[in-house]
């Protein structure tokens, strides 16, 4: 769902999201390994049912003989790339896709009686295009906050004067009043979506991409056995603690982390059965 509009994303876009999470992740492991002159036993792309993926298998014996910094770089490379993918998706959403999803300006849905806005002459359905001569544009951050003027005027205070300009070029000067300890102008407004639903589809896809890429990166760095985070934790504890104590710490960290993950997803159901 984007704003007030639900967009049906074809199933193949989920396949693309998974590919853009898994393939860069695995390839980054391989690039990091080769950068530190670690042999790769196998590299390739694969299909699990219809879901694409990739695999990179460094030479574990050779990697084990490398310095701890080399091992950490190899283990963390995939997660780092997931953060990069998530960041790029957010940047595309914020600065390219979302501005294209909405027309410049906002449309008034309601104007409170006897409010500063009504006293200035503003009426329902008026389309506002500028604030203090600054064009009103809709950004991703504003959409999340549901505050479509934040980038144009920032923080406001009671007694501050704001000038709106409508689609016909008419100006409206509003002096903010104080209501419930907050600045008040008395309008309810909404962004104006474009007719092209393609941008909404792209926005929904990029939102899925950054959210799942970020989630995979966080989950993958948990100190759980086969995960990259588990390998990092194992390398650090083996080096700085060593022996059986390191193995016990690794085991308990893995068990506790796994239990917390299970509780996070199923805790409500588990508590309901107790």
C-alpha positions as CSV (number, residue, x, y, z in Angstrom):
1,X,0.0,0.0,0.0
2,X,1.4,3.4,-1.0
3,X,-0.4,6.4,0.6
4,X,-4.1,5.7,0.1
5,X,-3.6,3.4,-2.9
6,X,-3.2,-0.4,-2.9
7,X,-1.0,-1.7,-5.7
8,X,-1.0,-5.4,-6.7
9,X,2.6,-6.4,-7.4
10,X,3.0,-9.4,-9.8
11,X,4.6,-12.5,-8.3
12,X,7.7,-12.1,-10.4
13,X,8.6,-9.0,-8.6
14,X,9.0,-11.1,-5.4
15,X,11.4,-13.2,-7.4
16,X,13.4,-10.1,-8.4
17,X,13.5,-8.9,-4.8
18,X,14.9,-12.2,-3.6
19,X,17.5,-12.2,-6.4
20,X,18.6,-8.7,-5.6
21,X,19.1,-9.7,-1.9
22,X,20.8,-13.1,-2.4
23,X,22.9,-12.7,-5.5
24,X,24.8,-9.5,-4.4
25,X,25.2,-11.0,-0.9
26,X,26.9,-14.2,-2.1
27,X,28.9,-12.5,-4.8
28,X,30.3,-10.0,-2.2
29,X,31.6,-12.9,-0.2
30,X,33.4,-14.1,-3.3
31,X,34.8,-10.7,-4.1
32,X,36.0,-10.2,-0.6
33,X,37.6,-13.6,-0.5
34,X,39.5,-13.1,-3.8
35,X,40.6,-9.6,-2.7
36,X,42.4,-11.4,0.2
37,X,43.7,-14.1,-2.1
38,X,41.4,-16.8,-0.8
39,X,40.6,-19.5,-3.4
40,X,37.0,-20.1,-4.3
41,X,36.0,-23.8,-4.5
42,X,32.8,-23.0,-6.4
43,X,30.8,-20.1,-7.6
44,X,27.5,-20.1,-9.4
45,X,23.8,-19.1,-9.8
46,X,21.0,-21.5,-8.9
47,X,17.2,-21.9,-8.8
48,X,15.5,-23.2,-5.8
49,X,12.1,-24.1,-7.3
50,X,11.5,-20.9,-9.1
51,X,13.5,-18.6,-6.7
52,X,16.9,-17.4,-8.0
53,X,20.0,-17.4,-5.8
54,X,23.7,-17.7,-5.8
55,X,26.4,-19.6,-4.0
56,X,30.1,-18.9,-3.3
57,X,32.2,-21.5,-1.5
58,X,35.6,-20.2,-0.3
59,X,38.3,-22.7,0.5
60,X,37.6,-23.1,4.2
61,X,41.0,-24.5,5.1
62,X,42.8,-21.7,3.4
63,X,40.5,-19.1,4.9
64,X,41.0,-20.6,8.4
65,X,44.8,-19.9,8.1
66,X,44.2,-16.2,7.2
67,X,44.3,-13.4,9.7
68,X,41.1,-12.7,11.7
69,X,40.6,-9.4,9.8
70,X,40.6,-11.3,6.5
71,X,38.0,-13.7,7.8
72,X,35.9,-10.9,9.2
73,X,36.0,-9.1,5.9
74,X,34.9,-12.2,4.0
75,X,32.1,-13.1,6.6
76,X,30.7,-9.5,6.7
77,X,30.9,-8.7,3.0
78,X,27.5,-10.1,2.2
79,X,25.7,-8.3,5.0
80,X,27.5,-5.1,4.0
81,X,26.2,-5.5,0.5
82,X,22.6,-6.0,1.8
83,X,22.9,-2.7,3.6
84,X,24.2,-1.1,0.4
85,X,21.2,-2.5,-1.6
86,X,18.8,-1.2,1.0
87,X,20.4,2.2,1.0
88,X,20.3,2.5,-2.7
89,X,16.6,1.5,-2.8
90,X,15.8,4.2,-0.1
91,X,17.7,6.8,-2.1
92,X,15.8,5.9,-5.3
93,X,12.5,6.1,-3.4
94,X,13.3,9.4,-1.7
95,X,14.8,11.4,-4.5
96,X,13.4,9.9,-7.7
97,X,10.3,7.7,-7.5
98,X,8.2,9.4,-4.8
99,X,8.6,12.9,-6.3
100,X,7.3,11.4,-9.6
101,X,4.3,9.7,-7.9
102,X,2.7,13.0,-6.9
103,X,1.9,16.2,-8.6
104,X,3.5,19.4,-7.2
105,X,1.5,20.8,-4.3
106,X,-1.3,19.6,-2.0
107,X,-5.1,19.8,-2.1
108,X,-7.1,21.0,0.9
109,X,-9.7,18.5,2.2
110,X,-11.1,20.6,5.0
111,X,-10.7,24.1,6.5
112,X,-11.7,24.7,10.1
113,X,-14.2,27.3,10.8
114,X,-12.8,30.6,12.2
115,X,-9.3,29.1,11.9
116,X,-6.3,31.2,10.7
117,X,-6.6,29.4,7.3
118,X,-10.2,30.3,6.8
119,X,-9.6,33.9,7.9
120,X,-6.9,34.1,5.2
121,X,-9.4,33.1,2.5
122,X,-8.5,29.5,2.0
123,X,-11.4,27.1,1.1
124,X,-11.9,23.4,0.7
125,X,-10.5,21.8,-2.5
126,X,-8.0,24.6,-3.0
127,X,-4.7,23.3,-4.5
128,X,-1.7,24.9,-2.8
129,X,1.5,24.9,-4.9
130,X,4.0,27.1,-2.8
131,X,4.9,27.9,0.8
132,X,6.7,31.2,1.2
133,X,7.5,31.1,-2.5
134,X,9.0,27.6,-2.2
135,X,7.4,24.9,-4.4
136,X,5.7,22.2,-2.4
137,X,7.1,18.8,-3.3
138,X,6.3,15.5,-1.8
139,X,9.2,13.4,-0.5
140,X,9.4,9.9,1.0
141,X,10.3,11.3,4.4
142,X,7.3,13.6,4.4
143,X,5.0,10.7,3.2
144,X,6.2,8.6,6.2
145,X,5.6,11.5,8.6
146,X,2.4,12.5,7.0
147,X,3.7,16.1,7.2
148,X,4.0,17.4,3.6
149,X,5.3,20.9,4.6
150,X,8.2,19.8,6.7
151,X,10.9,20.2,4.1
152,X,9.6,23.6,3.0
153,X,9.0,25.4,6.3
154,X,10.6,23.1,8.9
155,X,9.5,23.7,12.5
156,X,6.8,26.3,13.1
157,X,5.8,28.4,16.1
158,X,2.7,30.2,17.1
159,X,2.7,33.8,15.8
160,X,4.7,32.8,12.7
161,X,3.4,34.1,9.4
162,X,3.2,31.7,6.4
163,X,2.3,32.6,2.9
164,X,0.6,30.0,0.7
165,X,0.2,30.3,-3.1
166,X,-2.6,28.4,-5.0
167,X,-2.7,27.0,-8.5
168,X,-4.1,30.3,-9.9
169,X,-1.3,32.3,-8.3
170,X,-3.4,33.8,-5.4
171,X,-1.5,34.4,-2.1
172,X,-2.9,33.7,1.4
173,X,-1.1,35.0,4.4
174,X,-1.7,33.0,7.6
175,X,-0.5,33.8,11.1
176,X,-0.3,30.7,13.1
177,X,-2.2,30.5,16.4
178,X,-1.5,28.2,19.4
179,X,-3.9,25.3,20.1
180,X,-3.2,22.5,22.5
181,X,0.4,23.9,22.9
182,X,1.1,23.5,19.2
183,X,1.1,25.9,16.3
184,X,-2.3,25.8,14.5
185,X,-3.5,26.9,11.0
186,X,-6.7,24.8,10.7
187,X,-6.3,22.8,7.5
188,X,-6.5,19.2,6.5
189,X,-4.7,18.4,3.2
190,X,-3.5,15.5,1.1
191,X,-0.9,15.0,-1.7
192,X,-2.2,14.8,-5.2
193,X,-1.2,11.5,-6.9
194,X,-0.4,11.3,-10.6
195,X,-2.6,9.2,-12.9
196,X,0.3,6.9,-13.8
197,X,0.2,3.8,-11.4
198,X,3.6,2.7,-12.7
199,X,5.4,4.9,-10.2
200,X,3.3,3.4,-7.3
201,X,4.3,-0.1,-8.5
202,X,8.0,0.8,-8.6
203,X,7.7,2.4,-5.1
204,X,6.1,-0.7,-3.7
205,X,8.8,-2.9,-5.2
206,X,11.6,-0.7,-3.9
207,X,10.0,-0.6,-0.5
208,X,9.9,-4.4,-0.4
209,X,13.5,-4.4,-1.5
210,X,14.9,-2.1,1.1
211,X,12.8,-3.6,4.0
212,X,13.7,-7.2,3.2
213,X,17.3,-6.5,2.4
214,X,17.7,-4.6,5.7
215,X,15.9,-7.4,7.6
216,X,18.1,-10.1,6.0
217,X,21.3,-8.1,6.9
218,X,20.3,-7.7,10.5
219,X,19.2,-11.4,10.9
220,X,22.3,-12.6,9.1
221,X,24.6,-11.0,11.7
222,X,23.0,-12.7,14.7
223,X,25.5,-15.0,16.4
224,X,23.7,-18.2,15.2
225,X,25.8,-21.1,14.1
226,X,25.7,-21.2,10.3
227,X,24.9,-17.5,9.7
228,X,27.6,-15.0,8.9
229,X,27.1,-13.5,12.3
230,X,27.8,-16.9,13.8
231,X,31.0,-17.2,11.9
232,X,32.1,-13.7,13.0
233,X,31.3,-14.5,16.6
234,X,33.1,-17.9,16.4
235,X,36.2,-16.2,14.9
236,X,36.3,-13.6,17.6
237,X,35.7,-15.9,20.6
238,X,38.2,-18.5,19.3
239,X,40.9,-15.8,19.0
240,X,40.3,-13.9,22.2
241,X,38.9,-16.6,24.5
242,X,39.8,-19.9,22.9
243,X,39.4,-23.5,24.1
244,X,36.2,-25.1,25.5
245,X,35.0,-21.8,27.0
246,X,34.8,-20.3,23.5
247,X,32.8,-23.3,22.3
248,X,30.4,-23.0,25.3
249,X,29.9,-19.3,24.7
250,X,29.2,-19.9,21.0
251,X,26.7,-22.6,21.8
252,X,24.8,-20.5,24.3
253,X,24.8,-17.3,22.1
254,X,23.4,-19.3,19.2
255,X,20.7,-21.0,21.3
256,X,19.7,-17.7,23.0
257,X,19.6,-15.8,19.7
258,X,17.6,-18.5,18.0
259,X,15.1,-18.6,21.0
260,X,14.7,-14.8,20.8
261,X,14.0,-15.0,17.1
262,X,11.4,-17.8,17.6
263,X,9.8,-15.8,20.4
264,X,9.7,-12.6,18.3
265,X,7.7,-14.4,15.6
266,X,5.6,-16.8,17.7
267,X,5.7,-15.3,21.2
268,X,2.2,-14.1,21.2
269,X,0.8,-17.5,20.2
270,X,3.1,-19.3,22.7
271,X,2.0,-17.0,25.5
272,X,-1.6,-17.5,24.5
273,X,-1.2,-21.3,24.9
274,X,0.3,-21.1,28.4
